[in-house]
């Protein structure tokens, strides 16, 4: 699920960049005043402002949803850390009992 959401998020990011770069700036209307025109546009005589504006809104909403979904998935991991499951060597030494020797103790040497 996380991989699918990441792939969708990357595709939406690229689409959002391309849509924003396709939009005309505010100074582009000056060229239309001198005969450059709306008849030569790719999106028709009304221009691309309405189509690209709606596309930007839709892609931005999908971008926000995937961002929140990815953030939620990362913050709510239920996996345990392997660091918490390990014991230190000091704890292992304290937990292992000392084996008793089965050989009888040597008798003290008597000196006369």
C-alpha distances in whole Angstrom, upper triangle without the diagonal:
4,6,5,6,9,10,11,12,14,16,17,18,20,21,22,25,26,27,28,31,32,33,37,38,41,44,43,45,48,48,48,51,53,52,49,47,45,46,44,41,38,37,40,43,41,39,35,35,34,31,30,30,28,26,26,25,22,20,21,20,16,17,17,14,12,14,14,10,10,13,12,9,12,15,14,13,15,16,20,21,23,26,27,27,30,34,36,39,41,40,40,44,44,43,44,48,51,52,56,58,60,63,66,67,70,73,75,78,81,84,87
4,5,5,6,9,10,10,12,14,15,16,19,20,21,23,24,25,27,29,30,32,35,37,39,42,42,44,47,47,47,50,52,51,48,46,44,45,44,40,37,36,40,43,41,38,35,34,34,31,29,30,28,25,25,24,22,19,20,19,16,15,16,13,10,12,12,9,7,11,10,7,9,12,12,11,14,15,18,19,22,24,25,26,28,32,34,37,40,38,39,42,43,42,43,47,50,51,55,57,59,62,65,66,69,72,74,76,80,82,86
4,5,5,6,9,10,11,12,14,15,17,18,20,21,23,24,26,27,29,31,34,36,39,41,41,43,46,46,46,49,51,50,46,45,43,44,42,39,36,35,39,42,40,37,34,34,33,30,29,29,28,25,24,25,22,19,20,20,16,15,17,15,12,13,15,12,10,13,14,11,12,16,16,15,17,17,21,21,23,26,27,28,30,34,36,39,41,40,40,44,45,43,45,48,51,53,56,59,60,63,66,67,70,73,75,77,81,83,87
4,5,5,6,9,10,11,12,14,16,17,18,20,21,22,24,26,27,29,33,34,37,40,39,41,44,44,44,47,49,48,44,43,40,41,40,36,33,32,36,39,37,35,31,31,31,28,26,27,25,22,22,22,19,17,18,18,14,14,16,14,10,13,14,11,10,14,15,12,14,17,17,17,19,20,23,25,27,29,30,31,33,37,39,42,45,43,43,47,48,46,48,52,54,56,60,62,64,67,70,70,73,77,78,81,84,87,90
4,5,5,6,9,10,10,12,14,15,16,18,20,21,22,24,26,27,31,32,35,38,37,39,42,42,42,45,47,46,43,41,39,40,39,35,32,31,35,38,36,33,30,30,29,26,24,25,23,20,20,19,17,15,15,14,11,11,12,10,7,9,11,8,7,11,12,10,12,15,15,16,18,19,23,24,27,29,30,31,33,37,39,42,44,43,43,47,48,46,48,52,55,56,60,63,65,67,70,71,74,77,79,81,85,87,91
4,5,5,6,9,10,10,13,14,15,17,19,20,21,23,25,26,30,31,34,36,36,38,41,41,41,45,46,46,42,41,39,40,38,35,32,31,35,38,36,33,30,29,29,27,24,25,24,21,20,20,18,15,16,16,12,11,13,12,8,9,12,9,7,11,13,11,12,15,16,16,19,20,23,23,26,28,29,30,32,36,38,41,43,42,43,46,47,46,48,51,54,56,60,62,64,67,70,70,73,76,78,80,84,86,90
4,5,5,6,9,10,11,12,14,16,17,18,20,22,23,25,29,30,33,36,35,37,40,40,40,43,45,44,40,39,37,38,36,32,29,29,33,36,34,32,28,28,28,25,23,24,23,19,19,20,18,14,16,16,13,12,14,13,10,12,14,13,11,15,16,14,15,19,20,19,22,23,26,27,29,31,32,33,35,39,41,44,46,45,45,49,50,49,50,54,57,58,62,64,66,69,72,73,75,79,80,83,86,88,92
4,6,5,6,9,10,10,12,14,15,16,18,20,21,23,26,28,31,34,33,35,38,38,38,41,43,42,38,36,34,36,34,30,27,27,30,33,31,29,25,25,25,22,20,21,19,16,16,17,14,11,13,13,9,9,12,11,8,10,13,11,11,14,16,15,16,19,20,21,24,24,28,29,31,33,34,35,38,41,43,46,49,47,48,51,52,51,53,57,59,61,65,67,69,72,75,75,78,81,83,86,89,91,95
4,5,5,6,9,10,10,12,14,15,16,18,20,21,25,26,29,32,31,33,36,36,37,40,42,41,38,36,34,36,34,30,28,27,30,33,31,29,25,25,24,22,19,20,19,16,15,15,13,10,11,11,8,6,9,9,6,7,11,10,9,12,14,13,14,17,19,19,23,24,27,28,30,32,33,34,37,40,42,45,47,46,47,50,51,50,52,56,59,60,64,66,69,71,74,75,77,81,82,85,88,90,94
4,5,5,6,9,10,11,13,14,16,17,19,21,24,25,29,31,30,33,35,35,36,39,40,40,36,35,33,35,32,29,26,26,30,33,31,28,24,25,25,22,20,21,20,17,15,17,15,12,13,14,11,9,12,13,10,10,14,13,12,14,17,16,16,20,21,22,25,25,29,29,31,32,34,36,37,41,42,45,48,47,48,51,52,51,53,57,59,61,65,67,69,72,75,75,78,81,82,85,88,90,94
4,5,5,6,9,10,11,12,14,16,17,19,22,24,28,30,29,31,34,33,34,37,38,37,34,32,31,32,30,26,23,23,27,30,28,26,22,22,22,19,17,19,18,14,14,16,13,10,12,14,11,9,13,13,11,12,16,15,14,17,19,19,20,23,24,24,28,28,32,32,34,36,37,39,41,44,46,49,51,50,51,54,55,54,56,60,62,64,68,70,72,75,78,78,81,84,86,88,92,94,97
4,5,5,6,9,10,10,12,14,15,17,20,22,25,28,27,29,32,32,32,35,37,36,33,31,29,31,29,25,23,22,25,28,26,24,20,20,20,17,15,15,15,11,10,12,10,6,8,10,7,6,10,11,9,10,14,14,13,16,18,18,19,22,24,24,28,29,32,33,35,37,38,40,42,45,47,50,52,51,52,55,56,55,57,61,64,65,69,71,74,76,79,80,82,86,87,90,93,95,99
4,5,5,6,9,10,11,12,14,16,19,21,24,26,25,28,31,31,31,34,36,36,32,31,29,31,29,25,23,23,26,29,27,24,20,20,21,18,15,16,16,13,11,13,12,8,9,11,10,7,10,12,10,10,14,15,14,16,18,19,19,22,24,25,28,29,32,32,34,36,37,39,41,44,46,49,51,50,51,54,55,55,57,60,63,65,69,71,73,76,79,79,82,85,86,89,92,94,97
4,5,5,6,9,10,11,12,15,18,20,23,25,24,27,29,29,30,33,34,34,30,29,27,29,26,23,21,21,25,27,26,23,19,19,20,18,15,16,17,13,12,15,14,10,11,14,12,10,14,15,13,14,18,18,17,19,22,22,22,25,27,28,31,32,35,35,37,38,40,42,43,47,48,51,53,53,53,57,58,57,59,63,65,67,71,73,75,78,81,81,83,87,88,90,94,96,99
4,5,5,6,9,10,11,13,16,18,22,24,22,25,28,27,27,31,32,31,28,26,25,26,24,21,18,18,21,24,22,20,16,16,17,14,11,13,13,9,9,12,11,7,10,12,11,10,13,15,14,15,18,18,18,21,23,23,24,26,28,29,33,34,37,37,39,41,42,44,46,49,51,54,56,55,56,59,60,60,61,65,68,70,73,75,78,80,83,84,86,90,91,93,97,99,102
4,5,5,6,9,10,11,15,16,19,22,21,23,26,26,26,30,31,31,27,26,24,26,24,21,19,18,22,24,22,19,15,15,16,14,10,11,12,9,7,9,9,6,7,10,10,8,11,14,13,13,17,18,18,19,22,23,23,25,28,29,32,34,37,37,39,41,42,44,46,49,51,54,56,55,56,59,60,60,62,65,68,70,74,76,78,81,84,84,87,90,91,93,97,99,102
4,6,5,6,9,10,14,15,18,20,19,22,25,25,25,29,30,30,26,25,24,26,24,20,19,19,22,24,23,19,16,16,17,15,12,13,14,12,9,13,13,10,10,14,13,11,14,17,16,16,19,20,20,21,24,25,25,27,29,31,34,35,38,38,40,41,43,45,46,50,51,54,56,55,56,60,61,60,62,66,68,70,74,76,79,81,84,84,87,90,91,93,97,99,102
4,5,5,6,9,12,14,18,20,18,21,23,23,23,27,28,27,24,23,21,23,21,17,15,16,19,22,20,17,14,14,16,14,10,13,14,11,10,13,14,11,12,16,15,14,17,19,18,18,22,23,22,24,27,27,28,30,32,33,37,38,41,41,43,44,46,48,49,53,54,57,59,58,59,62,64,63,65,69,71,73,77,79,81,84,87,87,89,93,94,96,100,101,105
4,5,5,7,10,13,16,18,17,19,22,21,22,25,27,26,22,21,19,21,19,16,14,13,17,19,17,14,11,11,12,10,7,9,10,7,6,10,11,9,10,14,14,13,16,18,18,19,22,23,23,25,27,28,28,31,33,34,38,39,42,42,44,46,47,49,51,54,56,59,61,60,61,64,65,65,67,70,73,75,79,81,83,86,89,89,91,95,96,98,102,104,107
4,5,5,9,10,13,16,15,17,20,20,21,24,26,25,22,21,20,22,20,17,16,15,19,20,18,15,12,11,13,12,8,9,11,10,7,11,12,10,10,14,15,14,16,19,19,19,22,23,23,24,27,28,29,30,33,34,38,39,42,42,45,46,47,49,51,54,55,58,60,60,61,64,65,65,67,70,73,75,79,81,83,86,89,89,91,95,96,98,101,103,107
4,6,8,9,13,15,13,16,19,18,19,23,24,24,20,20,19,21,19,16,15,15,18,20,19,15,12,12,15,14,10,12,15,12,11,14,16,14,14,18,18,17,19,22,21,21,25,26,26,27,30,31,31,33,35,37,40,41,44,44,46,47,49,51,52,56,57,59,62,61,62,65,66,66,68,72,74,76,80,82,85,87,90,90,92,96,96,99,102,104,108
4,6,9,13,14,12,15,18,17,17,21,22,21,18,17,15,17,15,12,11,11,15,16,15,12,9,10,12,11,8,11,13,11,10,14,15,14,15,18,19,18,21,23,23,23,26,28,28,29,32,33,33,35,38,39,42,43,46,46,49,50,51,53,55,58,60,62,65,64,65,68,69,69,71,75,77,79,83,85,87,90,93,93,95,99,100,102,105,107,111
4,7,10,12,10,12,15,15,15,18,20,20,17,16,14,17,15,12,12,11,14,15,14,10,7,7,10,10,7,8,12,11,10,13,15,14,15,18,19,18,20,23,24,24,26,28,28,30,32,33,34,36,38,40,43,45,47,48,50,51,52,55,56,60,61,64,66,65,66,70,70,70,72,76,78,80,84,86,89,91,94,94,97,100,101,104,107,109,112
4,7,8,6,9,11,11,12,15,17,17,14,13,12,16,14,11,12,12,14,14,13,10,8,8,12,12,10,11,14,14,13,16,18,18,18,21,23,22,24,27,27,27,30,32,32,33,35,37,37,39,41,43,47,48,51,51,53,54,56,58,59,63,64,67,69,68,69,72,73,73,75,79,81,83,87,89,92,94,97,97,100,103,104,106,110,111,115
4,5,6,8,10,11,13,15,17,18,15,15,15,18,17,15,16,16,18,17,16,13,12,10,14,15,12,13,16,16,15,17,20,19,19,22,24,23,24,27,28,28,30,32,32,33,36,37,38,39,42,44,47,48,51,51,53,54,56,58,60,63,63,67,68,68,69,72,73,73,75,79,81,84,87,90,92,95,97,97,100,103,103,106,109,111,114
4,6,7,9,11,12,13,16,17,15,15,15,19,18,16,18,18,19,17,16,13,13,11,14,16,14,14,18,18,17,19,22,22,21,24,26,25,26,29,30,30,32,34,35,35,38,40,40,41,44,46,49,51,53,53,56,56,58,60,62,65,66,69,70,70,72,75,75,75,78,81,84,86,90,92,95,97,100,100,102,105,106,108,112,113,117
4,6,6,8,10,11,13,15,13,14,15,18,17,16,18,19,19,18,17,15,15,14,17,19,17,17,21,21,20,22,25,25,24,27,29,28,29,33,33,33,35,38,38,38,41,43,43,44,47,49,52,54,56,56,58,59,60,63,64,67,68,71,73,73,74,77,78,78,80,84,86,88,92,94,97,99,102,102,104,107,108,110,114,115,119
4,5,6,7,10,11,12,10,10,11,15,14,12,15,15,16,15,14,12,12,12,15,17,15,16,20,20,19,21,24,24,24,27,29,28,29,32,33,33,35,38,38,38,41,43,43,44,47,49,52,54,56,56,59,59,61,63,65,68,69,72,74,73,75,78,79,78,81,84,87,89,93,95,97,100,103,102,105,108,109,111,114,116,120
4,5,5,7,10,11,9,9,10,14,14,13,15,15,15,13,13,11,12,12,15,17,16,16,20,21,20,22,25,25,25,28,30,30,31,34,35,35,37,39,40,41,43,45,45,47,49,51,55,56,59,59,61,62,63,66,68,71,72,75,76,76,77,80,81,81,83,87,89,92,95,98,100,103,105,105,108,111,112,114,117,119,123
4,5,5,7,10,9,10,12,15,15,15,18,19,18,16,16,14,16,15,19,21,20,20,24,24,24,26,29,29,29,32,33,33,34,37,38,38,40,42,43,43,46,48,48,49,52,54,58,59,61,61,64,64,66,68,70,73,74,77,78,78,80,83,83,83,86,89,92,94,98,100,103,105,108,107,110,113,114,116,119,121,124
4,5,6,7,6,7,10,13,12,12,16,17,16,15,15,13,15,16,19,21,20,21,24,25,24,27,29,29,29,32,34,33,35,38,39,38,41,43,43,44,47,48,49,50,53,54,58,59,62,62,64,65,67,69,70,74,74,77,79,79,80,83,84,84,86,90,92,94,98,100,103,105,108,108,110,113,114,116,120,121,125
4,5,5,5,5,7,10,10,11,14,15,14,11,12,11,14,14,17,19,19,20,23,24,24,26,28,29,29,32,34,33,35,38,39,39,41,43,44,45,47,49,49,51,53,55,58,60,63,63,65,66,68,70,72,75,76,79,80,80,81,84,85,85,87,91,93,96,99,101,104,106,109,109,112,115,116,118,121,123,127
4,6,7,8,10,13,14,14,18,19,17,14,15,14,17,17,20,22,22,22,25,27,27,29,31,32,32,35,36,36,38,40,41,42,44,46,46,47,50,51,52,53,56,58,61,63,66,66,68,69,70,73,74,77,78,81,83,83,84,87,88,88,90,94,96,98,102,104,107,109,112,112,114,118,118,121,124,126,129
4,6,8,11,13,14,15,19,20,18,16,17,16,19,20,23,24,24,25,28,29,29,31,34,34,34,37,39,38,40,43,44,44,46,48,49,50,52,54,54,56,58,60,63,65,68,67,70,71,72,74,76,79,80,83,85,85,86,89,90,90,92,95,98,100,104,106,108,111,114,113,116,119,120,122,125,127,131
4,6,9,10,11,13,16,18,16,13,15,15,18,19,22,23,23,24,27,28,28,31,33,33,34,37,38,38,40,42,43,44,46,48,48,50,52,53,54,56,58,60,63,64,67,67,70,71,72,74,76,79,80,83,85,85,86,89,90,90,92,95,98,100,104,106,108,111,114,114,116,119,120,122,126,127,131
3,7,8,8,10,13,15,14,12,14,13,15,17,20,20,20,22,25,25,25,28,30,30,31,34,35,35,37,40,40,40,43,45,45,46,49,50,51,53,55,56,60,61,64,64,66,67,69,71,73,76,77,80,82,82,83,86,87,86,88,92,94,96,100,102,105,107,110,110,112,116,117,119,122,124,128
4,5,6,7,11,12,10,9,11,10,13,14,17,18,18,20,22,23,23,26,28,28,29,32,33,33,35,38,38,39,42,43,43,45,47,48,49,51,53,55,58,60,63,63,65,66,68,70,72,75,76,79,81,81,82,85,86,85,87,91,93,95,99,101,104,106,109,109,112,115,116,118,122,123,127
4,5,5,9,9,7,5,7,7,10,12,14,15,16,17,19,20,21,24,25,26,27,29,31,31,33,35,36,37,39,41,42,43,45,46,47,49,51,53,56,58,61,61,64,65,66,68,70,74,75,78,80,79,80,83,84,84,86,90,92,94,98,100,102,105,108,108,111,114,115,117,121,123,126
4,6,9,9,7,6,9,9,12,15,16,16,18,20,22,22,23,26,27,28,29,32,32,33,36,37,38,39,42,43,43,45,47,48,49,51,53,55,58,59,63,63,65,67,68,70,72,75,77,80,82,81,82,85,86,86,88,91,94,96,99,102,104,106,109,110,112,116,117,119,123,124,128
4,7,9,8,8,11,10,12,15,17,16,17,20,21,21,23,25,26,26,28,31,31,32,34,36,37,38,40,41,42,44,46,47,48,50,52,53,56,58,61,61,63,65,66,68,70,73,74,77,79,79,80,83,84,84,85,89,91,93,97,99,101,104,107,107,110,113,114,117,120,122,125
4,6,6,7,9,6,8,11,13,13,13,16,18,17,19,22,23,23,24,27,28,28,31,32,33,34,37,38,38,40,42,43,44,46,48,49,53,54,57,58,60,61,63,64,66,70,71,74,76,76,76,80,81,80,82,86,88,90,94,96,98,101,104,104,107,110,111,113,117,119,122
4,6,9,10,8,8,11,13,11,12,15,16,15,17,20,21,20,23,25,25,26,29,30,30,32,35,35,36,38,40,41,42,44,46,47,50,51,55,55,57,59,60,62,64,67,69,72,74,73,74,77,78,78,79,83,86,87,91,93,95,98,101,102,104,107,109,111,115,116,120
4,7,7,6,5,9,10,8,10,12,13,13,15,18,18,19,21,23,23,24,27,28,29,30,33,34,35,37,39,39,41,43,44,46,49,50,54,54,57,58,60,61,63,67,68,71,74,73,74,77,78,77,79,83,85,87,91,93,95,98,101,101,104,107,108,111,114,116,120
4,6,6,7,10,11,10,12,15,16,16,18,20,21,22,24,26,27,28,30,32,32,34,36,37,38,40,42,43,44,46,48,49,53,54,57,58,60,62,63,65,67,71,72,75,77,76,77,81,82,81,83,86,89,91,94,97,99,102,105,105,108,111,112,115,118,120,124
4,5,9,11,11,12,14,16,17,18,20,22,23,24,26,28,29,30,32,34,35,36,38,39,40,42,44,45,46,48,50,52,55,56,60,60,63,64,66,67,69,73,74,77,79,79,80,83,84,83,85,89,91,93,97,99,102,104,107,108,110,114,115,117,121,123,126
4,7,8,8,10,12,13,14,16,17,19,20,22,23,25,26,27,29,31,32,33,35,37,38,39,41,42,44,45,47,49,52,54,57,58,61,62,63,65,67,71,72,75,77,76,77,81,81,81,83,87,89,91,95,97,100,102,105,106,108,111,113,115,119,120,124
4,6,7,8,9,11,13,14,15,17,19,20,21,23,24,25,27,29,30,31,33,35,36,37,39,40,42,43,45,47,50,52,55,56,58,60,61,63,65,68,69,73,75,74,75,78,79,78,80,84,87,89,92,95,97,100,103,103,106,109,110,112,116,118,121
4,6,5,6,8,10,10,12,14,15,16,17,20,21,21,24,26,26,27,30,31,32,34,36,37,38,40,42,43,47,48,51,52,55,56,57,59,61,64,66,69,71,70,71,75,75,75,77,80,83,85,89,91,93,96,99,99,102,105,106,109,112,114,118
4,6,5,6,8,10,10,12,14,15,16,18,20,20,22,24,25,26,28,30,31,32,34,36,37,38,40,42,46,47,51,51,54,55,56,58,60,64,65,68,70,69,70,74,74,74,76,80,82,84,88,90,93,95,98,99,101,104,105,108,111,113,117
4,6,5,6,9,10,11,12,14,15,17,19,20,21,23,25,26,27,29,30,32,33,35,36,38,39,42,45,47,50,51,54,55,56,58,60,63,65,68,70,69,70,74,74,73,76,79,82,84,88,90,92,95,98,98,101,104,105,108,111,113,117
4,5,5,6,9,10,11,12,14,16,17,18,20,21,23,24,26,27,28,30,32,33,35,36,38,40,43,45,48,49,52,53,54,56,58,61,63,66,68,67,68,72,72,71,74,77,80,82,86,88,90,93,96,96,99,102,104,106,110,112,115
4,5,5,6,9,10,10,12,14,15,16,18,20,21,22,24,25,26,28,30,31,32,34,36,38,41,43,46,46,49,50,52,53,56,59,60,64,66,65,66,69,70,69,71,75,78,80,83,86,88,91,94,94,97,100,101,104,107,109,112
4,5,5,6,9,10,11,12,14,15,17,19,20,21,23,24,26,27,29,30,32,33,35,37,40,42,45,46,49,50,51,53,55,59,60,63,65,64,65,69,69,69,71,74,77,79,83,85,88,91,93,94,96,100,101,103,107,109,112
4,5,5,6,9,10,11,13,14,16,17,19,20,21,23,24,26,27,29,31,32,33,36,39,41,44,45,48,49,50,52,54,58,59,63,64,63,64,68,68,67,70,73,76,78,82,84,87,89,92,93,96,99,100,103,106,108,112
4,5,5,6,8,10,11,12,14,15,17,18,20,21,22,24,26,27,29,30,32,34,37,39,42,43,45,47,48,50,52,55,57,60,62,61,62,66,66,65,68,71,74,76,80,82,84,87,90,90,93,96,97,100,104,106,109
4,6,5,6,9,10,10,12,14,15,16,18,20,21,22,24,26,27,28,30,32,36,37,40,41,44,45,46,48,50,54,55,58,60,59,60,64,64,64,66,69,72,74,78,80,83,85,88,89,91,95,96,98,102,104,107
4,6,5,6,9,10,11,12,14,15,17,18,20,21,23,24,26,27,29,31,34,36,39,40,43,45,45,47,50,53,55,58,60,59,60,63,64,63,65,69,72,74,77,80,82,85,88,88,91,94,95,98,101,103,107
4,5,5,6,9,10,11,12,14,16,17,18,20,21,23,25,26,27,29,33,35,38,39,42,43,44,46,48,52,54,57,59,57,59,62,62,61,64,67,70,72,76,78,81,83,86,87,90,93,94,97,100,102,106
4,5,5,6,9,10,11,12,14,15,16,18,20,21,22,24,26,28,31,33,36,37,39,41,42,44,46,49,51,54,56,55,56,60,60,59,61,65,68,70,74,76,78,81,84,84,87,90,91,94,98,100,103
4,5,5,6,9,10,10,12,14,15,16,18,20,21,23,24,27,30,32,35,35,38,40,40,42,45,48,50,53,55,54,55,58,59,58,60,64,67,69,73,75,77,80,83,83,86,89,90,93,96,98,102
4,5,5,6,9,10,11,12,14,15,17,18,20,21,23,25,28,30,34,35,38,39,40,41,44,47,49,53,54,53,54,58,58,57,59,63,66,68,72,74,76,79,82,82,85,88,90,92,96,98,101
4,5,5,6,8,10,10,12,14,15,16,18,20,21,23,26,28,31,33,36,37,38,39,42,45,47,51,53,51,52,56,56,55,57,61,64,66,69,72,74,77,80,80,83,86,88,91,94,96,100
4,5,5,6,9,10,11,12,14,15,17,18,20,22,25,27,30,31,34,35,36,38,40,44,45,49,50,49,50,54,54,53,56,59,62,64,68,70,73,75,78,79,81,85,86,88,92,94,97
4,6,5,6,9,10,11,12,14,15,16,18,21,24,26,29,30,33,34,35,37,39,43,44,48,49,48,49,53,53,52,55,58,61,63,67,70,72,75,77,78,81,84,85,88,91,93,96
4,5,5,6,9,10,11,12,14,15,17,19,22,24,27,29,32,33,34,35,38,41,43,47,48,47,48,52,52,51,53,57,60,62,65,68,70,73,76,76,79,82,84,87,90,92,96
4,5,5,6,8,10,10,12,14,15,17,20,22,25,26,29,31,32,33,36,39,41,45,46,45,46,50,50,49,51,55,58,60,63,66,68,71,74,74,77,80,81,84,88,90,93
4,5,5,6,9,10,11,12,14,16,20,22,24,25,28,29,30,32,35,38,39,43,45,43,45,48,48,48,50,54,56,59,62,65,67,70,73,73,76,79,80,83,86,88,92
4,6,5,6,9,10,11,12,15,18,20,23,24,28,29,29,31,34,37,39,42,44,42,44,47,47,46,49,52,55,58,61,64,66,69,72,72,75,78,79,82,85,87,91
4,5,5,6,9,10,11,13,16,18,21,23,26,27,28,29,32,36,38,41,43,41,42,46,46,45,47,51,54,56,59,62,64,67,70,70,73,76,78,81,84,86,90
4,5,5,6,9,10,11,15,16,20,20,23,25,26,27,30,33,35,39,40,39,40,44,44,43,45,49,52,54,57,60,62,65,68,68,71,74,75,78,82,84,87
4,5,5,6,9,11,14,16,19,19,23,24,24,26,29,32,34,37,39,38,39,42,42,42,44,48,51,53,56,59,62,64,67,67,70,73,74,77,80,82,86
4,5,5,6,9,12,15,17,19,22,23,23,25,28,31,33,37,38,37,38,42,42,41,43,47,50,52,55,58,60,63,66,66,69,72,73,77,80,82,85
4,6,6,7,10,12,15,17,20,21,22,23,26,29,32,35,37,35,36,40,40,39,41,45,48,50,53,56,58,61,64,64,67,70,72,75,78,80,84
4,6,6,10,11,14,14,18,19,19,21,24,27,29,33,34,33,34,37,38,37,39,43,46,48,51,54,56,59,62,62,65,68,69,72,76,78,81
4,6,9,11,13,14,18,19,19,21,24,27,28,32,33,32,33,37,37,36,39,42,45,47,51,54,56,59,61,62,65,68,69,72,75,77,81
4,6,9,12,13,17,18,18,20,23,26,28,32,33,31,32,36,36,35,37,41,44,46,49,52,55,58,60,60,64,66,68,71,74,76,80
4,6,9,10,14,16,15,17,20,23,25,29,31,29,30,33,33,32,35,38,41,43,47,49,52,55,57,58,61,64,65,68,71,74,77
4,6,9,13,15,14,15,18,21,24,27,29,27,28,31,31,30,32,35,38,40,44,47,49,52,55,55,58,61,63,66,69,71,75
4,7,9,12,11,12,15,18,21,24,26,24,25,29,29,27,29,33,36,38,41,44,46,49,52,53,56,59,60,63,66,69,72
4,6,9,8,8,11,15,18,21,23,21,21,25,25,24,26,29,32,34,38,41,43,46,49,49,52,55,57,60,63,65,69
4,5,6,7,9,13,15,19,20,19,20,23,24,23,25,29,31,33,37,40,42,45,48,48,51,54,55,58,61,63,67
4,5,5,7,10,13,16,18,17,17,20,21,20,22,26,28,30,34,37,39,42,44,45,48,51,52,55,58,61,64
4,6,6,9,10,14,16,15,15,19,20,19,21,25,27,30,33,36,39,41,44,44,46,50,51,53,57,59,62
4,6,8,10,14,15,14,15,18,18,18,20,24,26,29,32,35,38,41,43,43,46,49,50,53,56,59,62
4,7,10,13,15,13,13,17,17,16,18,22,24,27,30,33,35,38,41,41,44,47,48,52,55,57,61
4,7,10,12,10,10,14,15,14,16,19,22,24,28,30,33,36,38,38,41,44,46,49,52,54,58
4,7,8,6,7,10,11,11,13,16,19,21,25,27,30,33,35,35,38,41,42,45,48,51,54
4,5,5,6,9,10,11,13,16,18,21,24,27,30,32,34,34,37,40,41,43,47,49,52
4,5,5,6,9,10,11,14,15,18,22,24,27,29,31,31,33,36,37,40,43,45,49
4,5,5,6,9,10,13,14,18,21,23,26,28,30,30,32,35,36,39,42,44,47
4,5,5,6,9,12,14,17,20,23,26,29,31,30,33,36,37,40,43,45,49
4,5,5,6,10,12,15,18,21,24,26,28,28,31,34,35,39,42,44,48
4,5,6,8,9,12,16,18,21,23,26,25,28,31,32,35,38,40,44
4,6,8,9,13,16,19,22,24,26,26,29,31,32,35,38,41,44
4,6,9,12,15,19,21,24,26,26,29,32,33,37,40,42,46
4,7,9,12,15,18,21,23,23,26,29,31,34,37,40,43
4,6,9,12,15,18,20,20,24,26,28,31,34,37,40
4,6,9,12,15,17,17,20,23,24,28,31,33,37
4,6,9,12,14,15,18,21,23,26,30,32,36
4,6,9,11,12,15,18,20,23,26,29,33
4,6,8,9,12,15,18,21,24,27,30
4,6,9,12,15,18,21,24,27,30
4,6,9,12,15,17,21,24,27
4,6,9,12,15,18,21,24
4,6,9,12,15,18,22
4,6,9,12,15,18
4,6,9,12,15
4,6,9,13
4,6,10
4,6
4
